Amino acid sequence: MLSCLRTDIQFYQNKILKDVKEMVYIIVTNKFPATKAKEVGKTYLEQFKKYPPDKSLETQVFRGAIKSDEDGITTIGITEPKEGKMKEFLRRLADGMAMYHDIKGFKYKIEVWYNVFEAMEVLGMKAPE
């Protein structure tokens, strides 16, 4: 899992980061079995202590939400890296997520989403305000 995450970061650094001038959102989704909830919760508290939100790197848009269903538990969080801090932010995020690698059944994905204004500019258009 770590090599996959490092590959994603390398992709973002080499391809996307050259084009990013303004605001993007990082959306992190975690999924794990309900039987691992306490272990994930303890790891989250350790991660939060070791890697607290750094206002010089990020703005938390949506700290998190949790749902459970027959497939287990899913969490989601949305962060906006500060301009020019994407590489440093992603490295720190990868280090924090690595803390979960030993939890059986824990899966996560890290996605980079453009805001609508950035996306429209890529198309040579301007989004309505």
C-alpha positions as CSV (number, residue, x, y, z in Angstrom):
1,M,0.0,0.0,0.0
2,L,2.8,2.4,0.8
3,S,4.5,2.0,-2.6
4,C,1.1,2.7,-4.2
5,L,0.7,5.9,-2.2
6,R,4.3,7.0,-2.9
7,T,3.6,6.4,-6.6
8,D,0.5,8.6,-6.4
9,I,2.5,11.3,-4.7
10,Q,5.1,11.1,-7.4
11,F,2.4,11.3,-10.1
12,Y,0.9,14.5,-8.4
13,Q,4.4,16.1,-8.1
14,N,5.4,15.3,-11.7
15,K,2.2,15.9,-13.6
16,I,-0.5,17.7,-11.7
17,L,1.6,20.1,-9.5
18,K,3.0,21.8,-12.6
19,D,-0.5,22.9,-13.6
20,V,-1.9,23.8,-10.2
21,K,-1.8,27.5,-9.6
22,E,-4.6,27.9,-7.1
23,M,-7.0,25.8,-5.2
24,V,-7.5,22.1,-5.2
25,Y,-9.0,19.8,-2.6
26,I,-7.5,16.7,-1.2
27,I,-10.2,14.1,-0.4
28,V,-9.2,11.2,1.8
29,T,-11.6,8.2,2.0
30,N,-10.9,5.4,4.5
31,K,-12.7,2.0,4.7
32,F,-12.3,-0.7,7.3
33,P,-14.1,-3.5,9.0
34,A,-16.3,-2.6,12.0
35,T,-14.3,-5.1,14.0
36,K,-11.3,-2.8,13.6
37,A,-13.0,0.4,14.7
38,K,-11.2,0.6,18.1
39,E,-7.8,-0.1,16.5
40,V,-8.4,2.5,13.8
41,G,-9.7,5.0,16.5
42,K,-6.5,4.6,18.6
43,T,-4.3,5.0,15.5
44,Y,-6.2,8.1,14.5
45,L,-5.6,9.6,17.9
46,E,-1.9,8.7,17.6
47,Q,-1.8,10.2,14.1
48,F,-3.5,13.4,15.2
49,K,-1.0,13.8,18.0
50,K,2.0,13.1,15.7
51,Y,0.7,15.0,12.7
52,P,-1.8,17.7,13.9
53,P,-3.3,19.9,11.3
54,D,-0.6,22.4,10.2
55,K,-2.2,25.7,9.2
56,S,0.9,26.7,7.3
57,L,0.3,23.8,4.9
58,E,-3.5,23.3,4.9
59,T,-7.0,24.5,5.6
60,Q,-9.4,21.9,6.7
61,V,-12.5,22.2,4.7
62,F,-14.4,19.3,6.2
63,R,-12.6,17.5,9.0
64,G,-14.5,14.3,8.6
65,A,-17.7,12.3,8.5
66,I,-18.3,8.7,9.3
67,K,-20.8,6.1,8.2
68,S,-21.3,2.4,8.7
69,D,-23.1,-0.2,6.8
70,E,-22.9,-3.9,6.1
71,D,-19.5,-3.5,4.4
72,G,-17.9,-1.8,7.4
73,I,-17.1,1.8,8.2
74,T,-16.2,4.6,5.8
75,T,-14.8,8.0,6.7
76,I,-14.1,11.0,4.6
77,G,-12.2,14.3,5.0
78,I,-11.5,17.2,2.8
79,T,-8.5,19.5,3.0
80,E,-7.3,22.4,0.9
81,P,-3.4,22.6,0.7
82,K,-2.0,26.1,0.8
83,E,-0.7,27.4,-2.4
84,G,2.9,26.2,-3.1
85,K,2.7,23.7,-0.3
86,M,1.2,20.7,-2.1
87,K,4.4,18.6,-2.2
88,E,5.0,19.1,1.5
89,F,1.4,18.5,2.4
90,L,1.2,15.2,0.4
91,R,4.4,14.0,2.0
92,R,3.1,14.6,5.5
93,L,-0.3,13.1,4.6
94,A,1.5,9.9,3.3
95,D,3.5,9.6,6.5
96,G,0.3,9.9,8.6
97,M,-1.6,7.4,6.5
98,A,1.3,4.9,6.7
99,M,0.4,4.5,10.4
100,Y,-2.6,2.5,9.4
101,H,-0.8,0.0,7.1
102,D,-0.7,-2.8,9.7
103,I,-4.4,-2.7,10.4
104,K,-5.9,-5.7,8.5
105,G,-8.7,-4.7,6.1
106,F,-7.9,-0.9,6.3
107,K,-8.0,0.7,2.9
108,Y,-7.8,4.3,1.8
109,K,-7.5,6.5,-1.2
110,I,-6.2,10.0,-1.6
111,E,-7.7,12.1,-4.4
112,V,-6.9,15.5,-5.8
113,W,-9.9,17.4,-7.0
114,Y,-9.8,20.8,-8.8
115,N,-12.4,23.3,-7.7
116,V,-14.8,24.4,-10.3
117,F,-13.0,27.6,-11.1
118,E,-9.7,25.8,-11.7
119,A,-11.4,23.1,-13.8
120,M,-13.1,25.6,-16.0
121,E,-9.8,27.5,-16.6
122,V,-8.2,24.2,-17.8
123,L,-11.0,24.2,-20.5
124,G,-10.3,27.9,-21.3
125,M,-13.6,28.9,-19.8
126,K,-14.7,31.0,-16.8
127,A,-17.1,29.5,-14.2
128,P,-20.0,31.7,-13.2
129,E,-19.6,33.3,-9.8
